[in-house]
């Protein structure tokens, strides 16, 4: 899915939450449900999350409340994007 051309709501890329000791994940997602705790339907949101927060967001995606477009790991404030899966064979 192509990222939106307008800004995300939620945390800025240099938000203080990114540098908290328990922050392990950055998510960028679209809200699909009207009753989501993350925002209004159709909004694009960026959040820096702990392991528990990530588990809750993953559960929200399984329920269809959000669609995760981008995920990165956070280590000591550094954003480490997920590597694409390598294709086997050939």
C-alpha positions as CSV (number, residue, x, y, z in Angstrom):
1,X,0.0,0.0,0.0
2,X,1.3,3.4,-0.9
3,X,1.9,5.8,2.0
4,X,-0.4,8.8,2.2
5,X,0.9,12.2,0.9
6,X,-0.4,14.1,3.9
7,X,0.9,14.1,7.4
8,X,0.3,11.5,10.1
9,X,-1.4,12.3,13.3
10,X,0.0,10.9,16.5
11,X,3.7,11.0,17.2
12,X,6.2,13.1,15.2
13,X,9.4,11.3,14.0
14,X,11.4,13.1,16.7
15,X,8.8,12.7,19.5
16,X,10.1,12.2,23.0
17,X,8.2,8.8,23.1
18,X,10.7,7.4,20.6
19,X,13.5,7.8,23.2
20,X,11.7,6.2,26.2
21,X,13.5,3.1,27.6
22,X,10.5,0.8,26.9
23,X,9.8,1.9,23.3
24,X,10.4,-1.0,20.9
25,X,8.2,-0.4,17.9
26,X,7.1,2.4,15.5
27,X,3.8,1.8,13.6
28,X,2.2,3.8,10.8
29,X,-1.3,2.7,10.2
30,X,-4.7,3.7,8.9
31,X,-7.7,3.7,11.2
32,X,-10.6,1.7,9.7
33,X,-13.1,1.8,12.5
34,X,-15.2,4.6,13.9
35,X,-14.9,3.4,17.5
36,X,-11.1,3.1,17.5
37,X,-9.1,4.4,20.4
38,X,-6.4,5.5,17.9
39,X,-8.3,8.1,16.0
40,X,-11.1,8.7,13.6
41,X,-12.0,6.5,10.6
42,X,-9.7,7.2,7.7
43,X,-6.9,8.9,9.7
44,X,-3.3,7.9,9.3
45,X,-1.5,7.6,12.6
46,X,2.2,7.1,13.6
47,X,2.9,5.8,17.1
48,X,6.0,4.8,19.1
49,X,5.0,1.8,21.2
50,X,6.2,-0.6,23.9
51,X,5.8,-4.3,23.5
52,X,2.4,-4.2,25.2
53,X,1.2,-1.3,23.0
54,X,2.4,-3.2,19.9
55,X,0.5,-6.3,21.0
56,X,-2.7,-4.2,21.4
57,X,-2.2,-2.6,18.0
58,X,-1.7,-6.1,16.4
59,X,-4.9,-7.3,18.0
60,X,-6.7,-4.2,16.7
61,X,-5.5,-5.1,13.2
62,X,-6.7,-8.7,13.6
63,X,-10.1,-7.3,14.6
64,X,-10.2,-5.1,11.5
65,X,-10.0,-1.8,13.4
66,X,-6.7,-0.6,11.9
67,X,-4.4,-1.5,8.9
68,X,-0.7,-1.4,9.7
69,X,1.2,0.1,6.7
70,X,4.7,0.3,8.1
71,X,6.5,-1.2,11.1
72,X,10.0,-0.6,12.4
73,X,11.9,-1.7,15.5
74,X,13.3,1.0,17.8
75,X,16.5,0.4,19.6
76,X,17.8,3.2,21.9
77,X,15.9,5.7,19.8
78,X,17.2,4.4,16.4
79,X,14.5,3.5,13.9
80,X,15.4,0.1,12.2
81,X,13.0,-0.7,9.4
82,X,12.0,-4.3,8.8
83,X,14.0,-5.9,6.1
84,X,12.1,-7.4,3.2
85,X,11.8,-11.1,3.3
86,X,14.3,-12.9,1.0
87,X,13.0,-15.0,-1.7
88,X,14.2,-18.6,-1.7
89,X,14.9,-20.7,-4.7
90,X,16.1,-19.8,-8.2
